[in-house]
Amino acid sequence: MMALAPLAATGQAEDIRTREIVAALDPEFLQLVRWDWDLRVIFYPKNHPVLGMPDCSVNGCVRGARFGRPLCMGCELLWKDSGQSFEDFIKVAKGRMLGVRQQPCRVPDCQRPWKTSTVALCDAHHRQRVDTLKLPLEEFLRHPAVKPRESLGECEVEVCYRQRQYARARYCQAHHLRWKAARRRGETTDEEAWRRTESAVNANREVNLRGLPERVVAEILYGLQARTETGSKTWDHFLRPLCDHLRADGAQSLEVFADPAKFESLTRTKGMRSVVRTTLVWLTRLGATPESERHKDVWDLHVFTGHGGTLDFTGISQSCLREAVKIWAYDDLPRRRGARPHTAVQPYVAAMTRLSESLRLQRQDGGEKPAVLHRGDIVAFCNRLAFLAENGTISARTRSHMVRDVALVLTRIRTLGLTHPGQVMEGLPADFRLQREDTPDEPEDTEAGKDLPDAVMRQLCDNLDVLEQTAGREVRVGTELLMDTGRRPEEIRELPLDCLAQDPDGSPVLVYDNFKSYRLGRRLPIGKATAAVITGQQERVRTLFPHTPVSELKLLPAARKNPRGTKAIYSISEGHRTWVDSLPDFLVPVTVEEAGEPVTRLLPFDKSRIFPYAYRHTYAQRHADAGVAPDVLKELMDHTDLKVTQNYYRVSQERRREAVDRVVALQFDRHGTRVWRQAQSLLDSEHVRRAIGEVSVPYGVCQEPSNVAAGGQSCPIRFRCVGCDHFRTDVSYLPELQAYLADLLRSRERLRSAFEADDWARSEAMPSDEEIRRVRRLIARVKADLGDLSVEEQAQIEEAVAVVRRSRTVLLSMPRIGQPLPDVRPRRSA
């Protein structure tokens, strides 16, 4: 094979765009593929994480295998059809080697190619050895009569760079045989036309770009370079048919495939279409700037932020309004944080698209003239949103948000000066705006209620192995971390490999970035079981990518286009949704009314409510149920506003009232006597009392007026509640009563031991036997009454207790010793 010339100057480019593409080619990449501007052939390297094509494992096969695969494509198909084991198959020598590059004759300094790989000599030397000297090959090579021969020249097929093998032939051996076959079949008689259009000989690990225009050559090289940098594998059998297609059509640029009809003609392979599609994207980005991109109707956000995503303004049909929204978006984008800023801007564009749709449908001029718009058009828009919400096209929450989003954009259009003379929205009337009263009320509890019931969480945890089988290890680990930590999906997805740290006391913490609020390096206390999940994943990633620095690795690396492990998985949601939909129905206890009586039935849970973000709400609810203070929960949720945290676990008044009704039915006084409340008037007063007429104490409530007025800080008997007639407790305080009894017993035993204290202090601190008896009697009575209920009634009480406990005011009146956060990791096997 002819020696590769050094990299030539790229001044051959004939137009500005071609020179721009050539200038963007990385010299290191060109060296990687051994590119020569004279030869114009791409040679795939053997060892490269993206382009690499190592040798096939079959004995005697020299074809390249896809990196990470043991066999070339041909041998892989033969092995699957052979029925042999892999070990037996690779031992059998391959008889015919296809796709081997032309090699020089073994005679030193001979410039002619060998006849075949078996002969290893050019045709002249082979005849000399066999017919004249009749010597073995090694003796023949040392014989003094053997002289090197001059080259016969290149094959005359336009795209071929191989050497001719016979003095009387005009082509290389492969093309010589092709021409004879074409004439025999009667396919062509015009030899000159055949030489111009015939394709190259497909050699192993190479792609021939000869015969293509300079522009096309530069575009293919740049596309291959861009795909390689992003980790996309581009096999040689993707590019060869593409090059043949371009030669046959005489295409002058890949941009011809921007035409959908032309693109649809690429039907040979999915990989070929993918190469064209991504190459066009990268060519479009080459030379693009935010200033040039802003004038398009579909923005590629990679130009603005370096990350993927688009902003599509084509739904806004009015040209003036569309340009105004584009100006607003161009002004707003720099204020957005995170890797996907378009997710914050797109809802506003969607809302303005709805406004555009309303103007187009309800105005004779289609809303094209800003100066004639008026308040009536705003009313028509609001009515249309109400209609869409009524027929289910959009939700009530979406309707409310769209009104707010349109109001904001219209206000910004004015503050940006776009209504001034000479601007795109010149003369827009002042009454074309949304007022505060135009915004419909947002549905209550839009955030709360997204937590998942315990029965659903248990079933999900029991099927995590199925998730790993269907979606992969990374999606499973990501889902477990979502369950355990309550972080946002993007925060878990982008975790670096070294995300696990320790507090000074040795407790594990998760180090993550809050992209939404741009708070980096946040630390979240986690349990040891959660830390074990992270440690196991870290070991797996280090095994998969041993040569990448730890600081560059992701905890959840993508399986594709990620040769170094530096890219995170694109999404957890897709694999998670497939998994949830494949599981059996989630049966949860639901209270329904039958014959006027409440009855608990096991009914299917709506699977559409099981999505990754729901684990964040469930995390908040678990901690709230465990008694974590709201201010502490705010820090755990990484919120800056306590009101936002309260939205994650608040209980509606209707649901709380129902729960209070059930719990109050099992209320007791200090003697353990059940306080019956059957009249509705008493129940009504009970709700008022819980709001303003009582104060929390460690294991119940106090109704003594002066103590209530003092916020629980004016108890004359020092919280000996079981000896006070103003004390009430109910079944929801059973855990606190049991904990208080255990604390009394521990204190008594400790004071009876060799505890050093003055007698009066010991006597004052010693729990009385009567107090212990009272607490024991209260616990026994609560349990006894609870045990008298039916199974369905007990289930209803348990649900009511959970509701009451999660909405209970945090105790402020009793001093407490700081305790670690409760371990509320969902129950599942290791």
BELVEN-V289193 format. One record per pair of residues at least 12 apart in sequence whose ideal C-beta (glycine too) atoms are under 7 Angstrom apart, sorted by the first residue. I is the first residue (numbers start at 1). J is the second residue. Records with the same first field share a line. If there is no record, write none. Layout:
I=J ; J
This chain:
1=101 ; 102 ; 103 ; 104
2=161
4=34 ; 36 ; 39
5=36 ; 38 ; 39
7=27 ; 30
8=37 ; 38
10=22 ; 37
12=37 ; 214
13=214 ; 218
14=214
18=214 ; 215 ; 218
20=286 ; 287
21=218 ; 219 ; 222 ; 286
22=218
24=222 ; 286
25=221 ; 222 ; 225
26=225
29=225 ; 228
32=45 ; 48
39=161
40=209 ; 210 ; 217
41=161 ; 206 ; 208 ; 209
42=206 ; 207 ; 209
43=205 ; 206
44=64 ; 205 ; 206 ; 236
49=67 ; 563 ; 564
50=228 ; 231 ; 233 ; 563
51=228
52=67
53=65 ; 66 ; 67 ; 205
54=67
56=71 ; 72 ; 75
57=70 ; 71 ; 90
58=71 ; 75 ; 90 ; 94
59=90 ; 91 ; 92 ; 93 ; 94
60=93 ; 94 ; 97
61=75 ; 94 ; 97
62=97 ; 100 ; 204
63=98 ; 99 ; 204
64=204 ; 205
66=235
97=117
99=202 ; 203 ; 204
100=117 ; 204
101=203 ; 204
102=162 ; 163
105=121 ; 122 ; 125
106=120 ; 121 ; 141
107=121 ; 125 ; 141 ; 146 ; 148
108=148
109=148
110=122 ; 125 ; 148 ; 149
111=148 ; 149 ; 150 ; 151
112=124 ; 149 ; 151 ; 152 ; 163 ; 165
113=163 ; 165
115=165
120=137
122=149 ; 165
123=165 ; 166
124=149
125=146
128=146
133=145
151=163
152=164 ; 167
155=171 ; 172 ; 175
156=170 ; 171 ; 195
157=171 ; 175 ; 195 ; 198
158=195 ; 196 ; 211
159=199 ; 200 ; 208 ; 210 ; 211
160=172 ; 175 ; 200 ; 201
161=210
162=201
174=201
175=198 ; 201
178=198
179=194
182=194
197=248
199=244
202=240
205=236
206=236
207=236 ; 239 ; 240 ; 243
208=243
209=243
211=247
212=243 ; 246 ; 247
213=252
215=252 ; 253
216=246 ; 251 ; 252 ; 253 ; 254
219=253 ; 254 ; 279 ; 283
220=239
222=282 ; 283
223=275 ; 278 ; 279 ; 282
226=282
227=278
230=561
231=561 ; 562 ; 563 ; 567
232=278 ; 561
234=275
235=271
238=269 ; 271 ; 272 ; 275
239=275
241=268 ; 269 ; 272
242=272 ; 275 ; 276
245=266
254=276 ; 279 ; 280 ; 283
257=276 ; 280
258=280
263=276
284=300
285=300 ; 302 ; 303
288=303
289=303
290=303 ; 304
294=326 ; 330
297=313 ; 314
298=310 ; 312 ; 314
299=311
301=341 ; 342
304=333
305=341
307=339 ; 340
309=340 ; 342
310=342
311=329 ; 342 ; 345 ; 346 ; 349
313=325 ; 326 ; 349
315=353 ; 356
316=352 ; 353 ; 356
317=356 ; 360 ; 366
318=356 ; 359 ; 366 ; 367 ; 368
320=370 ; 424 ; 425
321=356
323=424
324=413 ; 418 ; 424 ; 425
325=349 ; 352 ; 409
327=416 ; 418
328=409 ; 412 ; 413 ; 416
329=345 ; 349
331=416
332=345
333=345
337=515 ; 518
338=515 ; 516
339=515
347=401 ; 405
348=405 ; 409
351=402 ; 405 ; 406
352=406 ; 409
354=385 ; 402
355=381 ; 406
358=380 ; 381 ; 384
359=377
362=380
363=377
370=425 ; 426 ; 427 ; 428
371=426 ; 427 ; 428
373=428 ; 429 ; 432
374=429 ; 431 ; 432
375=431 ; 432
377=432
378=432 ; 433 ; 434 ; 438
382=403 ; 438
385=399 ; 402 ; 403
386=399
396=443
397=442 ; 443 ; 446
399=440
400=439 ; 440 ; 442
403=434 ; 438 ; 439 ; 440
404=439
406=434
407=434
410=433 ; 434
413=425
444=652
445=652
447=647 ; 648
448=647 ; 648 ; 649 ; 650
450=614 ; 617
451=614 ; 617 ; 618 ; 621
452=610 ; 614 ; 618
453=588 ; 605
455=586 ; 587 ; 588
456=586 ; 588 ; 605 ; 610
457=618 ; 826
458=827
459=586
461=826 ; 827 ; 828
462=828
463=583
464=476 ; 480 ; 828
466=579
467=479 ; 579
470=575 ; 578 ; 579 ; 582
471=575 ; 576 ; 578 ; 579
472=559 ; 575
473=540
474=556 ; 557 ; 569
475=572 ; 575 ; 576
477=533 ; 537 ; 556
478=492 ; 493 ; 556 ; 572
479=572 ; 576
480=533
481=533
482=612 ; 615
483=615 ; 826
484=526 ; 530 ; 825
485=510 ; 524 ; 526 ; 530 ; 619
486=615 ; 616 ; 619 ; 620 ; 637
487=512
488=516 ; 616
489=572 ; 573 ; 612 ; 613
490=515
491=512 ; 513 ; 514 ; 515
493=556 ; 568 ; 569 ; 572
494=513 ; 568
495=512 ; 555 ; 556
496=553 ; 554 ; 555
497=538 ; 541 ; 550 ; 553 ; 554 ; 555
498=550
499=511 ; 512 ; 534 ; 555
500=531 ; 534 ; 535
507=525
508=526 ; 528 ; 531
509=523 ; 524 ; 525 ; 526
510=524 ; 526
511=523
512=524
514=638
517=640
519=638
522=638
525=821
527=823 ; 825
529=825
530=825
534=555
537=555
538=555
541=553 ; 555 ; 557 ; 565
544=565
545=564 ; 565
548=564 ; 565 ; 566
552=566
553=565 ; 566
554=566 ; 567 ; 568
556=568 ; 569
558=570
572=612
573=611 ; 612
576=612
580=607 ; 610
581=607
585=604
586=604 ; 605
587=602 ; 603 ; 604
588=602 ; 603 ; 605
589=602 ; 795
590=603
591=796
598=796
599=792
600=792 ; 795 ; 796
617=648
620=633 ; 637 ; 648 ; 649
621=649 ; 806
622=824
623=636 ; 824
624=649 ; 806
625=802 ; 805 ; 806
626=822 ; 824
628=821
629=810
630=642 ; 645 ; 646 ; 810
633=645
649=806
651=803 ; 806 ; 807
655=803
656=803 ; 807
657=687
659=800 ; 803 ; 804
660=686 ; 687 ; 690 ; 804
661=683
662=796 ; 797 ; 800
663=730 ; 731 ; 732 ; 800 ; 801 ; 804
664=677 ; 683 ; 686 ; 730
665=677
666=730 ; 731 ; 785 ; 786 ; 797
667=728 ; 730
668=729 ; 730 ; 778 ; 781 ; 782
669=728
670=722 ; 723 ; 724 ; 725 ; 727 ; 774
672=777 ; 778 ; 781
674=785
675=728
693=708
694=708
695=707 ; 708 ; 711 ; 712 ; 813
696=712 ; 809 ; 811
697=712 ; 719 ; 721 ; 813
698=719 ; 736 ; 740 ; 811 ; 814
699=729 ; 733 ; 736 ; 737 ; 740
700=721 ; 727 ; 728 ; 729 ; 733
701=728
702=721 ; 726 ; 727
703=726 ; 728
704=726
711=812 ; 813
712=812 ; 813
713=813
719=814
720=771
722=771 ; 774 ; 775 ; 778
729=778
731=782 ; 786 ; 797 ; 801
732=801 ; 804 ; 805
734=782
737=775 ; 778 ; 779
738=779
740=775
741=775 ; 776 ; 779
744=767 ; 771 ; 772 ; 775
747=767
748=766 ; 767
751=765 ; 766
